[in-house]
Amino acid sequence: MWPEDKSNKQKYLNEVWDMIETAYEPIGGCNCDKSELLGDNVYWKLSKRNGKIVCAFLYKLTKFGRKMFLLATDGTQ
């Protein structure tokens, strides 16, 4: 989802945020908050299986290109 696709991001925000919190909990959490994920320079790649988000890659768009800054899965194989 491109940065301007805020309606779809809002639709999946809670599901993606829950996965991120679970993924980064063992190392003390992630260094951002939920509202940052809706930022104007954040690009999302989501993978769905059977209608459920199973993987999320979040990138920040920089002048040099995309820089991945968060990655999470739902823990399934």
Secondary structure as UniProt FT lines:
FT   TURN            3..4
FT   HELIX           6..24
FT   HELIX           25..27
FT   HELIX           34..38
FT   TURN            40..41
FT   STRAND          42..49
FT   TURN            50..51
FT   STRAND          52..62
FT   TURN            63..64
FT   STRAND          65..73
//
